[in-house]
């Protein structure tokens, strides 16, 4: 068990941790991607909803 814990500590020392500048860069990239995909999904949802509304408006008179 102690050998396993020591090996974890050894691997942690071998890990290349990002510096402050790289962390901020990565943070802003996540924000940018989030905004992009949020807008993409919103536009896709808007297009699908508009299509369904038009389809219902076209087919509704024939239902009666």
N, CA, C and O atoms as a GROMACS GRO file, in nm:
protein
  256
    1UNK      N    1   0.083  -0.120   0.000
    1UNK     CA    2   0.000   0.000   0.000
    1UNK      C    3   0.087   0.126   0.000
    1UNK      O    4   0.060   0.220  -0.074
    2UNK      N    5   0.193   0.127   0.083
    2UNK     CA    6   0.280   0.245   0.089
    2UNK      C    7   0.357   0.263  -0.041
    2UNK      O    8   0.385   0.375  -0.083
    3UNK      N    9   0.390   0.150  -0.106
    3UNK     CA   10   0.460   0.158  -0.235
    3UNK      C   11   0.371   0.226  -0.338
    3UNK      O   12   0.418   0.307  -0.418
    4UNK      N   13   0.242   0.194  -0.336
    4UNK     CA   14   0.146   0.255  -0.428
    4UNK      C   15   0.136   0.406  -0.405
    4UNK      O   16   0.137   0.484  -0.500
    5UNK      N   17   0.128   0.448  -0.279
    5UNK     CA   18   0.119   0.591  -0.245
    5UNK      C   19   0.246   0.663  -0.287
    5UNK      O   20   0.239   0.774  -0.338
    6UNK      N   21   0.362   0.602  -0.265
    6UNK     CA   22   0.489   0.663  -0.307
    6UNK      C   23   0.495   0.677  -0.460
    6UNK      O   24   0.545   0.777  -0.511
    7UNK      N   25   0.443   0.577  -0.531
    7UNK     CA   26   0.444   0.585  -0.678
    7UNK      C   27   0.352   0.697  -0.728
    7UNK      O   28   0.380   0.760  -0.829
    8UNK      N   29   0.242   0.721  -0.658
    8UNK     CA   30   0.155   0.833  -0.692
    8UNK      C   31   0.230   0.965  -0.674
    8UNK      O   32   0.223   1.052  -0.761
    9UNK      N   33   0.300   0.980  -0.564
    9UNK     CA   34   0.380   1.101  -0.542
    9UNK      C   35   0.487   1.118  -0.648
    9UNK      O   36   0.511   1.230  -0.693
   10UNK      N   37   0.550   1.011  -0.687
   10UNK     CA   38   0.652   1.017  -0.791
   10UNK      C   39   0.592   1.062  -0.924
   10UNK      O   40   0.650   1.146  -0.992
   11UNK      N   41   0.477   1.008  -0.962
   11UNK     CA   42   0.411   1.047  -1.086
   11UNK      C   43   0.367   1.194  -1.082
   11UNK      O   44   0.371   1.263  -1.184
   12UNK      N   45   0.324   1.240  -0.967
   12UNK     CA   46   0.282   1.380  -0.953
   12UNK      C   47   0.400   1.474  -0.975
   12UNK      O   48   0.384   1.582  -1.033
   13UNK      N   49   0.519   1.434  -0.930
   13UNK     CA   50   0.638   1.517  -0.953
   13UNK      C   51   0.678   1.519  -1.100
   13UNK      O   52   0.737   1.616  -1.146
   14UNK      N   53   0.647   1.414  -1.173
   14UNK     CA   54   0.681   1.406  -1.316
   14UNK      C   55   0.582   1.483  -1.404
   14UNK      O   56   0.611   1.511  -1.520
   15UNK      N   57   0.467   1.516  -1.348
   15UNK     CA   58   0.364   1.586  -1.424
   15UNK      C   59   0.408   1.729  -1.455
   15UNK      O   60   0.461   1.799  -1.369
   16UNK      N   61   0.385   1.772  -1.579
   16UNK     CA   62   0.415   1.910  -1.619
   16UNK      C   63   0.290   1.995  -1.593
   16UNK      O   64   0.192   1.986  -1.666
   17UNK      N   65   0.296   2.077  -1.490
   17UNK     CA   66   0.182   2.159  -1.454
   17UNK      C   67   0.187   2.290  -1.532
   17UNK      O   68   0.295   2.346  -1.551
   18UNK      N   69   0.071   2.341  -1.576
   18UNK     CA   70   0.071   2.467  -1.652
   18UNK      C   71   0.103   2.586  -1.562
   18UNK      O   72   0.074   2.585  -1.442
   19UNK      N   73   0.164   2.688  -1.623
   19UNK     CA   74   0.190   2.810  -1.546
   19UNK      C   75   0.064   2.898  -1.547
   19UNK      O   76  -0.037   2.861  -1.606
   20UNK      N   77   0.073   3.012  -1.482
   20UNK     CA   78  -0.043   3.101  -1.468
   20UNK      C   79  -0.094   3.149  -1.604
   20UNK      O   80  -0.214   3.154  -1.627
   21UNK      N   81  -0.002   3.185  -1.693
   21UNK     CA   82  -0.042   3.235  -1.825
   21UNK      C   83  -0.116   3.127  -1.904
   21UNK      O   84  -0.219   3.155  -1.967
   22UNK      N   85  -0.066   3.005  -1.901
   22UNK     CA   86  -0.130   2.896  -1.973
   22UNK      C   87  -0.266   2.863  -1.911
   22UNK      O   88  -0.360   2.829  -1.984
   23UNK      N   89  -0.279   2.872  -1.781
   23UNK     CA   90  -0.408   2.846  -1.716
   23UNK      C   91  -0.513   2.948  -1.758
   23UNK      O   92  -0.627   2.911  -1.785
   24UNK      N   93  -0.475   3.076  -1.765
   24UNK     CA   94  -0.569   3.180  -1.809
   24UNK      C   95  -0.606   3.160  -1.956
   24UNK      O   96  -0.722   3.177  -1.994
   25UNK      N   97  -0.509   3.124  -2.037
   25UNK     CA   98  -0.536   3.098  -2.179
   25UNK      C   99  -0.637   2.983  -2.193
   25UNK      O  100  -0.733   2.994  -2.269
   26UNK      N  101  -0.615   2.875  -2.121
   26UNK     CA  102  -0.706   2.762  -2.126
   26UNK      C  103  -0.845   2.800  -2.074
   26UNK      O  104  -0.946   2.757  -2.130
   27UNK      N  105  -0.850   2.880  -1.969
   27UNK     CA  106  -0.978   2.925  -1.914
   27UNK      C  107  -1.058   3.003  -2.018
   27UNK      O  108  -1.177   2.978  -2.036
   28UNK      N  109  -0.992   3.097  -2.087
   28UNK     CA  110  -1.063   3.178  -2.187
   28UNK      C  111  -1.102   3.095  -2.309
   28UNK      O  112  -1.203   3.124  -2.374
   29UNK      N  113  -1.024   2.994  -2.342
   29UNK     CA  114  -1.062   2.905  -2.452
   29UNK      C  115  -1.190   2.828  -2.416
   29UNK      O  116  -1.277   2.810  -2.501
   30UNK      N  117  -1.201   2.785  -2.293
   30UNK     CA  118  -1.323   2.715  -2.250
   30UNK      C  119  -1.442   2.809  -2.257
   30UNK      O  120  -1.550   2.768  -2.301
   31UNK      N  121  -1.425   2.933  -2.214
   31UNK     CA  122  -1.534   3.032  -2.221
   31UNK      C  123  -1.574   3.056  -2.366
   31UNK      O  124  -1.693   3.061  -2.397
   32UNK      N  125  -1.477   3.073  -2.456
   32UNK     CA  126  -1.506   3.097  -2.597
   32UNK      C  127  -1.581   2.980  -2.660
   32UNK      O  128  -1.680   3.000  -2.730
   33UNK      N  129  -1.535   2.859  -2.634
   33UNK     CA  130  -1.603   2.741  -2.689
   33UNK      C  131  -1.744   2.727  -2.633
   33UNK      O  132  -1.836   2.689  -2.705
   34UNK      N  133  -1.761   2.758  -2.506
   34UNK     CA  134  -1.893   2.751  -2.445
   34UNK      C  135  -1.989   2.848  -2.511
   34UNK      O  136  -2.102   2.812  -2.542
   35UNK      N  137  -1.945   2.971  -2.533
   35UNK     CA  138  -2.029   3.072  -2.598
   35UNK      C  139  -2.061   3.030  -2.741
   35UNK      O  140  -2.176   3.042  -2.785
   36UNK      N  141  -1.961   2.979  -2.814
   36UNK     CA  142  -1.983   2.936  -2.952
   36UNK      C  143  -2.088   2.826  -2.959
   36UNK      O  144  -2.183   2.835  -3.037
   37UNK      N  145  -2.072   2.722  -2.878
   37UNK     CA  146  -2.166   2.610  -2.884
   37UNK      C  147  -2.303   2.648  -2.830
   37UNK      O  148  -2.404   2.594  -2.875
   38UNK      N  149  -2.307   2.740  -2.734
   38UNK     CA  150  -2.435   2.788  -2.684
   38UNK      C  151  -2.512   2.859  -2.797
   38UNK      O  152  -2.631   2.837  -2.815
   39UNK      N  153  -2.441   2.945  -2.872
   39UNK     CA  154  -2.504   3.016  -2.984
   39UNK      C  155  -2.545   2.918  -3.093
   39UNK      O  156  -2.653   2.930  -3.150
   40UNK      N  157  -2.459   2.820  -3.123
   40UNK     CA  158  -2.491   2.720  -3.225
   40UNK      C  159  -2.616   2.641  -3.189
   40UNK      O  160  -2.705   2.622  -3.273
   41UNK      N  161  -2.625   2.594  -3.067
   41UNK     CA  162  -2.741   2.518  -3.023
   41UNK      C  163  -2.866   2.605  -3.021
   41UNK      O  164  -2.974   2.559  -3.056
   42UNK      N  165  -2.852   2.731  -2.980
   42UNK     CA  166  -2.965   2.822  -2.977
   42UNK      C  167  -3.019   2.845  -3.119
   42UNK      O  168  -3.140   2.842  -3.140
   43UNK      N  169  -2.929   2.869  -3.216
   43UNK     CA  170  -2.973   2.890  -3.353
   43UNK      C  171  -3.035   2.763  -3.412
   43UNK      O  172  -3.135   2.770  -3.483
   44UNK      N  173  -2.976   2.649  -3.383
   44UNK     CA  174  -3.032   2.522  -3.431
   44UNK      C  175  -3.171   2.499  -3.372
   44UNK      O  176  -3.262   2.458  -3.444
   45UNK      N  177  -3.187   2.525  -3.244
   45UNK     CA  178  -3.316   2.509  -3.178
   45UNK      C  179  -3.419   2.606  -3.237
   45UNK      O  180  -3.534   2.570  -3.258
   46UNK      N  181  -3.376   2.728  -3.262
   46UNK     CA  182  -3.465   2.829  -3.321
   46UNK      C  183  -3.510   2.786  -3.461
   46UNK      O  184  -3.627   2.801  -3.495
   47UNK      N  185  -3.418   2.732  -3.541
   47UNK     CA  186  -3.453   2.688  -3.676
   47UNK      C  187  -3.548   2.569  -3.673
   47UNK      O  188  -3.645   2.566  -3.748
   48UNK      N  189  -3.523   2.473  -3.586
   48UNK     CA  190  -3.610   2.357  -3.575
   48UNK      C  191  -3.749   2.398  -3.528
   48UNK      O  192  -3.850   2.353  -3.582
   49UNK      N  193  -3.754   2.483  -3.426
   49UNK     CA  194  -3.883   2.529  -3.374
   49UNK      C  195  -3.960   2.606  -3.481
   49UNK      O  196  -4.081   2.586  -3.496
   50UNK      N  197  -3.893   2.692  -3.554
   50UNK     CA  198  -3.959   2.766  -3.662
   50UNK      C  199  -4.012   2.674  -3.769
   50UNK      O  200  -4.122   2.696  -3.822
   51UNK      N  201  -3.936   2.571  -3.802
   51UNK     CA  202  -3.981   2.474  -3.903
   51UNK      C  203  -4.104   2.398  -3.856
   51UNK      O  204  -4.197   2.378  -3.934
   52UNK      N  205  -4.105   2.354  -3.731
   52UNK     CA  206  -4.222   2.284  -3.678
   52UNK      C  207  -4.344   2.375  -3.673
   52UNK      O  208  -4.455   2.333  -3.705
   53UNK      N  209  -4.324   2.500  -3.634
   53UNK     CA  210  -4.437   2.593  -3.629
   53UNK      C  211  -4.495   2.617  -3.768
   53UNK      O  212  -4.617   2.622  -3.785
   54UNK      N  213  -4.408   2.631  -3.868
   54UNK     CA  214  -4.458   2.650  -4.005
   54UNK      C  215  -4.529   2.525  -4.056
   54UNK      O  216  -4.632   2.534  -4.121
   55UNK      N  217  -4.474   2.409  -4.026
   55UNK     CA  218  -4.534   2.284  -4.068
   55UNK      C  219  -4.672   2.267  -4.005
   55UNK      O  220  -4.766   2.225  -4.072
   56UNK      N  221  -4.684   2.298  -3.878
   56UNK     CA  222  -4.814   2.288  -3.810
   56UNK      C  223  -4.912   2.389  -3.870
   56UNK      O  224  -5.030   2.357  -3.889
   57UNK      N  225  -4.865   2.510  -3.899
   57UNK     CA  226  -4.954   2.611  -3.958
   57UNK      C  227  -5.002   2.568  -4.097
   57UNK      O  228  -5.115   2.598  -4.135
   58UNK      N  229  -4.918   2.498  -4.170
   58UNK     CA  230  -4.958   2.452  -4.305
   58UNK      C  231  -5.056   2.336  -4.295
   58UNK      O  232  -5.153   2.331  -4.370
   59UNK      N  233  -5.031   2.242  -4.202
   59UNK     CA  234  -5.112   2.121  -4.195
   59UNK      C  235  -5.239   2.136  -4.111
   59UNK      O  236  -5.332   2.056  -4.125
   60UNK      N  237  -5.245   2.238  -4.026
   60UNK     CA  238  -5.360   2.253  -3.935
   60UNK      C  239  -5.493   2.267  -4.009
   60UNK      O  240  -5.591   2.208  -3.965
   61UNK      N  241  -5.501   2.342  -4.118
   61UNK     CA  242  -5.633   2.351  -4.185
   61UNK      C  243  -5.683   2.216  -4.240
   61UNK      O  244  -5.804   2.197  -4.254
   62UNK      N  245  -5.594   2.124  -4.270
   62UNK     CA  246  -5.634   1.994  -4.325
   62UNK      C  247  -5.678   1.894  -4.218
   62UNK      O  248  -5.735   1.790  -4.251
   63UNK      N  249  -5.654   1.925  -4.092
   63UNK     CA  250  -5.688   1.833  -3.983
   63UNK      C  251  -5.838   1.832  -3.957
   63UNK      O  252  -5.892   1.728  -3.917
   64UNK      N  253  -5.906   1.943  -3.978
   64UNK     CA  254  -6.050   1.953  -3.949
   64UNK      C  255  -6.132   1.865  -4.034
   64UNK      O  256  -6.254   1.863  -4.021
   0.00000   0.00000   0.00000
